[in-house]
Amino acid sequence: MKQGIHPSNWQHDCVVTCSCGHTFVTGGVKKAMQVDICSACHPFFTGEMRFVDRQGRVDKFQKKMQLAAAAAAAAASKTKKAAKEKVDAKSYKQILVDQQSELKAKKEADVTVAEN
Ligand SMILES: [Zn+2]
C-alpha cells in the first residue's frame, strides 16, 4: 500500500441504508450512509419496469407537459379568433371596389339630375 495517500479515518463497518429499507456494510470514511437506490431495488437488478422517482421529477415533468398543452390550446384558440377577425375585416381591394361603385352611383345621379 502506498504511504500518505489513503484516508486515516477509514472504517471497515460503514452501514449503508437505502430508501427501500435494504442495508449492507461496506468500507468508507463515514460511519453511516443514506442512499436513494441500491442493487436490491434498482430496476436493472430487479428486472421490473417501474419509475424510480425520489425527487418528484416525473410529477414535475407531467405538470410541465400539462402547462404546455394548456398554452398550446390557448395559442390555437387565439389564432382561430384572429383568423375569424381577418375574415370579417374588408380587404383593400373590396374597399376600393366599394368606393368606385359609390362614385359611379353619384356620377349617374348627377347625370340624371342634369338631364331633368
Ligand atoms: Zn434499495
Residues whose N, C-alpha, C, O or C-beta is under 5 A from the ligand:
A	BS01	ZN	C18 S19 C20 H22 I37 C38 A40 C41
